[in-house]
Amino acid sequence: MQAQWFTQMFSRIEQKTGTIISNGRMDQYLYPFYKKDKEAGIITDDEVQELFECMWAAMAQFIDLYLSDTGGAFNEGYAHWEAVTVGGQTKEGYDAVNELTYILLKSKREFPLNYPDLAARIHTRSPKRYLYEVAETIKAGEGFPKLINDEDVIPLLLSKGANFEETYDYSVSGCAECRMPNRDTYTSPNAYINFAAALEMVIYNGRMLKYGNEVLGLETGEFEDFKTFEELLSAYLKQQRFFIKHAFIQQREIIRLRGEHFASPLGSALHKLCRETYTDIHQPKIEGGIDLGYFEYMGYATVIDSLATIKKLVFEDKVITLGQLKTALENNFKGYEAIRQLLVNAPSYGNDDPYTDTIGKLLDKEAQDFTRKYGAELGVHMDLRLVPFTSHVPFGKVVSATPNGRFAYTPLSDGSSASQGADINGPTAVLLSNYATKNFSHNEHAGRLLNIKLSPSCVQGEEGTEKLVRFIEAWRDLKLWHVQFNVLNTETLREVQKHPEDYRNLLVRIAGHNAYFTELTKDSQDDIISRTEHEAVT
């Protein structure tokens, strides 16, 4: 454990790596030492748990500082994601749960620190006891663990050139990223793309209200002049492709500059392929490596709901015109509350509704089709991803009112979650919408971050644990990448805002990491409060 901790510290000194120093699969690589010491009578389980918690306390002291307010805005709660991965499968493909797995889960239930993050790998043969202890840890209400699905991750990694042994041994790194030790070689930062801004540029002909008359995107025509929904959708897809194109151009320059200006002697010495080829980890290409990059789809549900609303209210039901909608949006609904109520009550993603899910599936496919065509030119698997951590909050601050009834400059939807408060048919409907919008015929995709907020009353007692286990099994069987939970009352969070001094230790799951609620900005606090609190797990 001391050697592991020294490696973490020296890695931080060597370079800033997006604050992602993953602990990997601690219940696997430490298990032989644990077993030997237990059999020799050198150590007890209580002492092992105490050692881990000493390490957690050391991790929590780290604060990552940014050079600008913009950088800091992306990482609410001074996020640094030292994820510990537990469970999953052995390199031979058998279940990997062991005694250390349960000690680590117990530690996160009993030791109220925001670091490290805890990720639990789930597969079809995960033991019942493991699933129940995962559920009990979730019920503790501190946001641990996030769940990662072997049934989605492993086939995707195989399709991108890895072998079974490597894919079985993946670990979580960051929010929902999955990395393969000694096979992953891509270290470049990747693009976060604000597709709600692309939608706004359709409404204002390549412009955004925040930036006046400056042309920022494609001029796709006056909003009022679209005669059919198909015309409007085509204009949006043009903007979407335009955004991705420029992200790829940017990425090409990042790849070129990375090898010229960065080096990582320690990190390279610890990577098998770098040692064998005498190549620094930051070089554009390392023989035998798999380069898994991504670009981020920001505001996924915001765009889906907005397009579905226009289709329904303007072109099908004809209850408002595009001109009336545009006027209401320009005025941020001031004086147009009746129109806004029509918008917020239109079909919304996250409710197992084919009307919206079909649009989401199309947007997903179009983005993957683009990277299938052009990703090879970068020499990288540039996968579509929906993992914003907290950047959907600052990204929303540049986007004016949207056709789903969202007010100007408020947070966008996060990850693959529904728009705030729009998922009214229960959490299982959210899973089914996620499933219905995935293009399983493509492999140009990676993580989809999904937040679920549950009322503590709906998971109370043994019956509540059983319900939560069944929900996890449904998520697993649908082959969805990721899910994480907040188990708390919305009213409690509002009370914390009024009296923060009484709730300093309240932990919440904010994105791919946990944070103390009182340390978040009010915008991020309000975003968590506005998520639907599901009263039942059905």
C-alpha positions as CSV (number, residue, x, y, z in Angstrom):
1,M,0.0,0.0,0.0
2,Q,2.9,2.4,0.8
3,A,4.4,1.7,-2.7
4,Q,1.0,2.4,-4.3
5,W,0.8,5.7,-2.4
6,F,4.3,6.8,-3.4
7,T,3.5,6.1,-7.0
8,Q,0.4,8.3,-6.8
9,M,2.3,11.2,-5.2
10,F,5.2,11.1,-7.7
11,S,2.7,10.9,-10.6
12,R,1.1,14.1,-9.4
13,I,4.5,15.8,-9.2
14,E,5.5,14.6,-12.7
15,Q,2.5,16.0,-14.6
16,K,-1.0,17.3,-14.3
17,T,-3.2,14.6,-15.8
18,G,-6.6,16.1,-15.6
19,T,-6.5,15.2,-11.8
20,I,-7.1,11.5,-12.8
21,I,-4.8,9.2,-10.7
22,S,-6.7,6.0,-10.8
23,N,-6.2,3.5,-8.0
24,G,-7.2,0.7,-10.3
25,R,-8.6,-2.7,-9.0
26,M,-7.3,-2.5,-5.5
27,D,-9.3,-5.6,-4.5
28,Q,-7.3,-7.6,-7.1
29,Y,-3.7,-6.5,-7.1
30,L,-3.6,-6.2,-3.3
31,Y,-5.4,-9.5,-2.6
32,P,-2.4,-11.8,-2.7
33,F,-0.6,-9.7,-0.1
34,Y,-3.8,-9.5,2.0
35,K,-4.3,-13.2,1.9
36,K,-0.6,-14.0,2.8
37,D,-0.7,-11.6,5.8
38,K,-4.1,-12.9,7.0
39,E,-2.9,-16.5,6.8
40,A,0.2,-15.6,8.7
41,G,-1.8,-13.9,11.4
42,I,0.0,-10.6,10.7
43,I,-3.1,-8.5,10.2
44,T,-6.9,-8.5,10.9
45,D,-9.7,-7.2,8.6
46,D,-10.3,-4.3,11.0
47,E,-6.6,-3.3,10.6
48,V,-6.8,-3.6,6.8
49,Q,-9.9,-1.3,6.8
50,E,-8.0,1.2,8.9
51,L,-5.0,1.2,6.5
52,F,-7.3,1.9,3.6
53,E,-9.0,4.7,5.5
54,C,-5.6,6.3,6.3
55,M,-4.9,6.3,2.6
56,W,-8.4,7.9,1.9
57,A,-7.6,10.7,4.4
58,A,-4.3,11.4,2.6
59,M,-6.1,11.5,-0.8
60,A,-8.7,13.9,0.5
61,Q,-6.0,16.5,1.4
62,F,-5.1,17.0,-2.3
63,I,-6.7,20.1,-3.9
64,D,-6.2,20.6,-7.7
65,L,-5.9,24.3,-8.5
66,Y,-6.7,25.8,-11.9
67,L,-5.1,28.7,-13.6
68,S,-8.4,30.3,-14.6
69,D,-12.0,30.4,-13.4
70,T,-13.0,28.6,-16.6
71,G,-11.0,25.6,-15.7
72,G,-12.3,25.5,-12.2
73,A,-15.9,25.7,-13.3
74,F,-15.5,22.3,-14.9
75,N,-14.6,20.6,-11.7
76,E,-17.1,21.4,-8.9
77,G,-16.0,20.4,-5.5
78,Y,-12.3,20.4,-6.5
79,A,-12.8,17.0,-8.2
80,H,-9.9,14.6,-8.5
81,W,-11.4,11.2,-9.1
82,E,-9.0,8.7,-7.5
83,A,-11.4,5.9,-8.4
84,V,-11.1,2.5,-6.7
85,T,-12.6,-0.3,-8.8
86,V,-14.0,-3.4,-7.2
87,G,-15.7,-6.5,-8.4
88,G,-15.9,-7.5,-12.1
89,Q,-14.1,-10.5,-13.5
90,T,-10.6,-12.0,-13.3
91,K,-8.3,-12.1,-16.3
92,E,-9.6,-15.6,-16.9
93,G,-13.2,-14.4,-17.1
94,Y,-14.4,-15.7,-13.7
95,D,-16.1,-13.6,-11.0
96,A,-13.5,-11.6,-9.1
97,V,-15.2,-10.7,-5.9
98,N,-13.2,-11.5,-2.8
99,E,-12.9,-10.5,0.9
100,L,-11.1,-7.2,0.1
101,T,-14.1,-6.2,-2.1
102,Y,-16.4,-6.4,0.9
103,I,-13.9,-4.5,3.1
104,L,-13.7,-1.7,0.6
105,L,-17.5,-1.5,0.3
106,K,-17.8,-1.4,4.1
107,S,-15.2,1.3,4.3
108,K,-17.2,3.6,2.0
109,R,-20.3,3.0,4.1
110,E,-18.6,3.8,7.4
111,F,-16.0,6.4,6.6
112,P,-17.7,9.6,5.3
113,L,-15.0,11.1,3.0
114,N,-15.6,12.2,-0.6
115,Y,-12.3,10.6,-1.7
116,P,-11.6,8.2,-3.2
117,D,-14.4,7.5,-5.6
118,L,-15.7,3.9,-5.7
119,A,-16.7,2.1,-8.8
120,A,-18.3,-1.3,-8.7
121,R,-18.2,-3.5,-11.8
122,I,-21.3,-5.6,-12.3
123,H,-21.8,-8.6,-14.6
124,T,-24.4,-11.4,-15.1
125,R,-22.6,-13.7,-12.7
126,S,-22.0,-11.2,-9.9
127,P,-22.8,-12.9,-6.6
128,K,-26.0,-12.0,-4.9
129,R,-24.2,-11.1,-1.7
130,Y,-22.1,-8.6,-3.7
131,L,-25.2,-7.0,-5.3
132,Y,-26.9,-6.7,-2.0
133,E,-23.8,-5.1,-0.4
134,V,-23.5,-2.7,-3.3
135,A,-27.2,-1.8,-2.8
136,E,-26.7,-1.3,0.9
137,T,-23.7,1.0,0.2
138,I,-25.9,3.0,-2.2
139,K,-28.6,3.2,0.4
140,A,-26.2,4.8,2.9
141,G,-26.9,8.0,0.9
142,E,-23.4,9.2,0.2
143,G,-23.4,8.5,-3.5
144,F,-21.1,5.4,-3.5
145,P,-20.5,3.4,-5.5
146,K,-21.1,4.2,-9.2
147,L,-21.8,1.1,-11.2
148,I,-20.0,0.1,-14.4
149,N,-21.5,-2.7,-16.6
150,D,-19.1,-5.4,-17.9
151,E,-21.9,-6.5,-20.3
152,D,-21.5,-3.2,-22.2
153,V,-17.9,-2.3,-21.6
154,I,-16.1,-5.6,-22.4
155,P,-17.7,-6.2,-25.9
156,L,-16.9,-2.7,-26.9
157,L,-13.3,-2.9,-25.9
158,L,-13.0,-6.3,-27.7
159,S,-14.5,-4.6,-30.9
160,K,-11.7,-2.0,-30.7
161,G,-8.9,-4.5,-30.8
162,A,-8.2,-5.7,-27.3
163,N,-8.1,-9.3,-26.2
164,F,-10.2,-11.0,-23.6
165,E,-7.6,-10.9,-20.8
166,E,-7.1,-7.2,-21.3
167,T,-10.8,-6.4,-21.4
168,Y,-11.6,-8.5,-18.3
169,D,-9.0,-6.4,-16.4
170,Y,-10.2,-2.9,-17.2
171,S,-10.5,-0.4,-14.4
172,V,-12.4,2.9,-14.0
173,S,-10.4,6.1,-14.5
174,G,-12.2,9.4,-14.0
175,C,-16.0,9.8,-14.2
176,A,-17.0,6.8,-16.3
177,E,-13.8,6.1,-18.4
178,C,-12.6,2.6,-18.6
179,R,-8.9,2.0,-19.2
180,M,-6.9,-1.2,-19.8
181,P,-3.5,-1.2,-18.1
182,N,-0.6,-1.6,-20.5
183,R,-2.8,-1.4,-23.6
184,D,-4.4,2.0,-23.5
185,T,-1.9,4.6,-24.7
186,Y,-4.0,7.8,-25.4
187,T,-3.4,10.7,-23.1
188,S,-4.7,13.8,-25.0
189,P,-7.6,15.9,-23.7
190,N,-10.7,15.7,-25.8
191,A,-13.4,18.0,-26.9
192,Y,-16.6,18.9,-25.0
193,I,-19.1,20.1,-27.5
194,N,-22.1,22.2,-26.6
195,F,-24.8,20.9,-28.9
196,A,-27.5,23.0,-27.2
197,A,-25.5,25.9,-28.7
198,A,-25.8,24.2,-32.1
199,L,-29.6,24.1,-31.6
200,E,-29.6,27.8,-30.7
201,M,-27.7,28.6,-33.9
202,V,-30.6,27.0,-35.8
203,I,-33.0,29.3,-34.1
204,Y,-30.9,32.4,-34.7
205,N,-29.4,31.5,-38.1
206,G,-25.8,30.8,-36.9
207,R,-25.9,33.2,-34.0
208,M,-26.4,33.1,-30.3
209,L,-28.2,35.8,-28.2
210,K,-25.3,36.1,-25.7
211,Y,-22.9,37.1,-28.5
212,G,-25.2,39.4,-30.5
213,N,-24.9,39.5,-34.3
214,E,-21.6,37.6,-34.6
215,V,-21.9,34.6,-36.8
216,L,-20.6,31.6,-34.9
217,G,-22.0,28.6,-36.8
218,L,-23.6,27.8,-40.1
219,E,-26.2,30.1,-41.4
220,T,-29.0,27.6,-42.0
221,G,-31.8,30.0,-42.7
222,E,-34.4,32.0,-40.8
223,F,-36.1,29.9,-38.2
224,E,-39.6,31.1,-39.2
225,D,-39.1,30.0,-42.8
226,F,-38.8,26.2,-42.1
227,K,-41.9,24.6,-43.7
228,T,-41.5,21.1,-42.2
229,F,-39.9,19.4,-39.2
230,E,-37.6,17.5,-41.6
231,E,-36.2,20.8,-42.9
232,L,-35.6,22.0,-39.4
233,L,-34.0,18.7,-38.3
234,S,-31.8,18.7,-41.3
235,A,-30.6,22.2,-40.3
236,Y,-29.8,21.1,-36.8
237,L,-27.9,18.0,-38.1
238,K,-25.8,20.3,-40.3
239,Q,-24.9,22.4,-37.2
240,Q,-24.1,19.2,-35.3
241,R,-21.7,17.9,-38.0
242,F,-20.1,21.4,-38.2
243,F,-19.4,21.3,-34.5
244,I,-17.9,17.8,-34.5
245,K,-15.8,18.7,-37.6
246,H,-14.1,21.6,-35.8
247,A,-13.6,19.5,-32.7
248,F,-11.8,16.9,-34.8
249,I,-9.6,19.7,-36.4
250,Q,-8.8,20.9,-32.9
251,Q,-8.0,17.3,-31.8
252,R,-5.5,16.8,-34.7
253,E,-3.5,19.8,-33.4
254,I,-3.6,18.5,-29.8
255,I,-2.2,15.2,-31.0
256,R,0.5,16.9,-32.9
257,L,1.5,19.3,-30.1
258,R,1.4,16.7,-27.3
259,G,4.4,14.7,-28.5
260,E,6.4,17.9,-29.0
261,H,5.9,19.5,-25.6
262,F,5.1,16.8,-23.1
263,A,7.0,13.9,-21.6
264,S,6.3,11.5,-18.7
265,P,9.4,9.4,-17.7
266,L,7.8,7.8,-14.6
267,G,4.5,7.1,-16.3
268,S,6.2,5.7,-19.4
269,A,8.5,3.5,-17.3
270,L,5.4,2.0,-15.6
271,H,3.7,1.2,-19.0
272,K,4.7,-2.1,-20.5
273,L,4.4,-1.0,-24.2
274,C,6.4,2.2,-23.5
275,R,9.2,0.2,-22.0
276,E,9.2,-2.4,-24.8
277,T,9.3,0.3,-27.6
278,Y,11.3,3.0,-25.7
279,T,8.5,5.5,-26.4
280,D,7.2,8.2,-24.2
281,I,3.5,7.8,-23.3
282,H,2.7,11.2,-24.9
283,Q,3.9,10.3,-28.3
284,P,1.1,10.2,-31.0
285,K,1.6,6.5,-31.7
286,I,2.9,3.7,-29.6
287,E,3.4,0.3,-31.2
288,G,0.8,-2.2,-29.9
289,G,-1.3,0.5,-28.2
290,I,-5.0,1.2,-28.5
291,D,-5.9,4.9,-28.7
292,L,-9.3,5.4,-27.2
293,G,-10.4,9.0,-27.4
294,Y,-13.8,10.6,-27.3
295,F,-15.8,13.7,-27.9
296,E,-18.5,14.8,-25.5
297,Y,-22.2,15.3,-26.4
298,M,-23.3,18.1,-24.0
299,G,-27.0,18.8,-23.6
300,Y,-28.3,15.5,-25.0
301,A,-31.7,15.6,-23.4
302,T,-32.0,19.4,-23.9
303,V,-31.7,18.9,-27.6
304,I,-33.9,15.9,-27.8
305,D,-36.7,17.5,-25.9
306,S,-36.4,20.8,-27.8
307,L,-36.7,19.0,-31.2
308,A,-39.5,16.8,-30.0
309,T,-41.4,19.8,-28.7
310,I,-41.1,21.7,-32.0
311,K,-42.2,18.6,-34.0
312,K,-45.2,18.1,-31.8
313,L,-46.5,21.6,-31.0
314,V,-45.5,23.4,-34.2
315,F,-45.7,20.9,-37.1
316,E,-48.2,18.3,-35.9
317,D,-50.6,19.9,-33.4
318,K,-50.0,23.5,-34.8
319,V,-50.8,25.1,-31.5
320,I,-48.0,27.6,-31.9
321,T,-45.9,28.9,-34.8
322,L,-42.1,29.0,-35.1
323,G,-42.4,32.8,-35.0
324,Q,-44.3,32.7,-31.7
325,L,-41.8,30.2,-30.3
326,K,-38.9,32.4,-31.3
327,T,-40.4,35.5,-29.7
328,A,-41.0,33.6,-26.4
329,L,-37.4,32.3,-26.4
330,E,-35.9,35.7,-27.2
331,N,-37.8,37.1,-24.1
332,N,-36.8,34.2,-21.9
333,F,-40.5,33.5,-21.6
334,K,-41.2,36.8,-19.7
335,G,-44.8,37.5,-20.7
336,Y,-45.1,34.1,-22.4
337,E,-45.6,31.7,-19.5
338,A,-48.6,30.1,-21.3
339,I,-46.3,29.1,-24.2
340,R,-43.7,27.8,-21.7
341,Q,-46.2,25.6,-20.0
342,L,-47.0,24.1,-23.4
343,L,-43.3,23.4,-23.9
344,V,-42.6,21.8,-20.6
345,N,-45.6,19.5,-20.9
346,A,-44.6,18.2,-24.4
347,P,-43.1,14.8,-24.8
348,S,-39.7,14.4,-23.0
349,Y,-36.8,12.0,-23.1
350,G,-36.5,9.7,-20.1
351,N,-40.1,8.5,-20.1
352,D,-39.9,5.4,-22.3
353,D,-41.6,7.3,-25.1
354,P,-40.7,6.3,-28.7
355,Y,-41.7,9.8,-29.8
356,T,-38.6,11.3,-28.1
357,D,-36.4,8.3,-28.0
358,T,-36.4,7.9,-31.8
359,I,-35.0,11.5,-32.1
360,G,-32.4,10.6,-29.5
361,K,-31.4,7.5,-31.4
362,L,-31.0,9.5,-34.6
363,L,-28.8,12.2,-32.9
364,D,-26.6,9.4,-31.5
365,K,-26.3,7.6,-34.8
366,E,-25.5,10.8,-36.8
367,A,-22.7,11.6,-34.4
368,Q,-21.3,8.1,-34.6
369,D,-21.6,8.0,-38.4
370,F,-19.4,11.1,-38.5
371,T,-16.6,9.6,-36.4
372,R,-16.8,6.3,-38.2
373,K,-16.1,8.2,-41.4
374,Y,-13.4,10.6,-40.1
375,G,-12.0,9.2,-36.9
376,A,-9.5,7.0,-38.7
377,E,-7.8,10.1,-40.1
378,L,-6.8,11.1,-36.6
379,G,-5.6,7.5,-35.9
380,V,-7.8,7.4,-32.8
381,H,-11.1,5.8,-31.8
382,M,-12.9,9.1,-31.4
383,D,-15.9,7.8,-29.6
384,L,-19.1,9.6,-28.8
385,R,-19.5,10.0,-25.1
386,L,-22.1,11.5,-22.7
387,V,-20.0,12.2,-19.5
388,P,-20.1,15.9,-18.6
389,F,-19.2,15.7,-14.9
390,T,-20.3,19.2,-14.0
391,S,-19.5,21.1,-17.2
392,H,-23.2,21.0,-18.2
393,V,-23.6,23.9,-15.7
394,P,-21.1,26.4,-17.2
395,F,-22.0,25.3,-20.7
396,G,-25.6,26.2,-19.9
397,K,-24.4,29.7,-19.0
398,V,-23.9,30.6,-22.7
399,V,-27.1,29.1,-24.0
400,S,-30.3,31.2,-24.0
401,A,-33.8,29.8,-23.5
402,T,-34.5,26.5,-25.3
403,P,-37.7,25.1,-26.8
404,N,-38.1,22.5,-24.1
405,G,-39.0,25.3,-21.7
406,R,-35.6,25.7,-20.1
407,F,-34.8,29.2,-19.0
408,A,-31.8,31.1,-20.4
409,Y,-28.3,30.4,-19.0
410,T,-29.4,27.7,-16.7
411,P,-27.8,24.2,-16.6
412,L,-28.2,21.9,-19.6
413,S,-29.2,18.3,-19.1
414,D,-26.4,16.1,-17.8
415,G,-24.9,13.1,-19.5
416,S,-27.6,10.6,-20.7
417,S,-29.9,11.7,-17.9
418,A,-33.3,13.2,-18.6
419,S,-33.7,17.0,-18.5
420,Q,-34.1,18.2,-14.9
421,G,-37.6,17.2,-13.7
422,A,-38.7,15.9,-17.1
423,D,-38.6,12.2,-16.2
424,I,-42.1,11.6,-14.7
425,N,-42.6,7.9,-15.4
426,G,-40.2,6.5,-12.9
427,P,-36.6,5.4,-12.9
428,T,-37.2,2.3,-15.0
429,A,-38.5,4.4,-17.8
430,V,-35.2,6.4,-17.7
431,L,-33.3,3.1,-18.2
432,L,-35.6,2.1,-21.1
433,S,-35.1,5.5,-22.8
434,N,-31.4,5.1,-22.5
435,Y,-31.6,1.6,-24.0
436,A,-33.9,2.8,-26.9
437,T,-31.5,5.7,-27.9
438,K,-28.4,3.5,-28.2
439,N,-27.2,2.3,-31.6
440,F,-26.0,-1.2,-30.8
441,S,-24.9,-1.7,-34.4
442,H,-22.1,0.9,-33.9
443,N,-19.0,0.8,-31.7
444,E,-18.0,4.4,-32.0
445,H,-19.3,5.2,-28.6
446,A,-18.1,5.0,-25.0
447,G,-19.5,6.0,-21.6
448,R,-23.0,7.3,-20.9
449,L,-23.2,8.8,-17.5
450,L,-26.7,8.4,-15.9
451,N,-27.8,10.0,-12.6
452,I,-30.8,8.7,-10.7
453,K,-32.2,10.4,-7.6
454,L,-34.2,8.2,-5.2
455,S,-36.2,9.1,-2.2
456,P,-34.8,7.3,0.9
457,S,-38.3,6.0,1.7
458,C,-38.5,4.0,-1.5
459,V,-35.4,1.9,-0.6
460,Q,-36.1,1.5,3.1
461,G,-35.5,-1.9,4.8
462,E,-34.9,-5.3,3.3
463,E,-37.7,-4.8,0.7
464,G,-36.1,-1.6,-0.5
465,T,-32.7,-3.3,-0.8
466,E,-34.4,-6.1,-2.9
467,K,-36.0,-3.5,-5.1
468,L,-32.7,-1.7,-5.7
469,V,-31.0,-5.0,-6.5
470,R,-33.6,-5.8,-9.1
471,F,-33.2,-2.3,-10.6
472,I,-29.5,-2.8,-10.9
473,E,-30.0,-6.2,-12.6
474,A,-32.4,-4.5,-15.1
475,W,-29.8,-1.9,-15.8
476,R,-27.2,-4.6,-16.3
477,D,-29.4,-6.7,-18.6
478,L,-30.1,-3.6,-20.8
479,K,-26.3,-3.3,-21.3
480,L,-26.1,0.3,-20.2
481,W,-22.6,1.6,-19.4
482,H,-23.0,3.4,-16.2
483,V,-25.5,4.4,-13.4
484,Q,-25.1,6.3,-10.1
485,F,-27.5,7.3,-7.4
486,N,-28.3,10.0,-4.9
487,V,-30.5,8.7,-2.2
488,L,-31.8,11.8,-0.4
489,N,-34.8,14.1,-0.1
490,T,-35.0,17.3,-2.1
491,E,-36.4,19.1,0.9
492,T,-33.3,18.2,2.8
493,L,-31.1,19.8,0.2
494,R,-33.1,23.0,0.3
495,E,-32.7,23.0,4.1
496,V,-28.9,22.6,3.6
497,Q,-28.9,25.7,1.4
498,K,-30.5,27.7,4.2
499,H,-28.3,26.3,7.1
500,P,-25.1,25.0,5.5
501,E,-23.3,25.1,8.9
502,D,-25.4,22.2,10.1
503,Y,-24.6,19.9,7.2
504,R,-20.9,20.2,6.5
505,N,-20.5,16.4,6.1
506,L,-23.4,15.9,3.6
507,L,-22.0,14.1,0.6
508,V,-23.8,14.0,-2.8
509,R,-23.1,12.3,-6.1
510,I,-22.5,15.3,-8.4
511,A,-21.3,13.7,-11.6
512,G,-18.6,11.0,-11.9
513,H,-17.4,11.9,-8.4
514,N,-18.7,12.9,-4.9
515,A,-18.5,16.3,-3.2
516,Y,-19.7,18.0,-0.1
517,F,-22.9,19.7,-1.0
518,T,-22.1,22.8,0.9
519,E,-18.9,23.3,-1.1
520,L,-20.6,23.4,-4.4
521,T,-21.7,26.6,-6.2
522,K,-25.4,27.5,-5.9
523,D,-25.8,26.7,-9.6
524,S,-24.6,23.2,-9.1
525,Q,-26.6,22.8,-5.9
526,D,-29.7,24.0,-7.7
527,D,-29.0,21.5,-10.5
528,I,-29.0,18.6,-8.1
529,I,-32.1,19.8,-6.4
530,S,-33.9,20.1,-9.7
531,R,-33.4,16.5,-10.6
532,T,-36.5,14.3,-10.3
533,E,-36.8,12.6,-6.9
534,H,-38.3,9.2,-7.7
535,E,-40.6,8.0,-5.0
536,A,-40.6,4.4,-6.1
537,V,-38.3,1.9,-7.7
538,T,-40.4,-0.1,-10.1
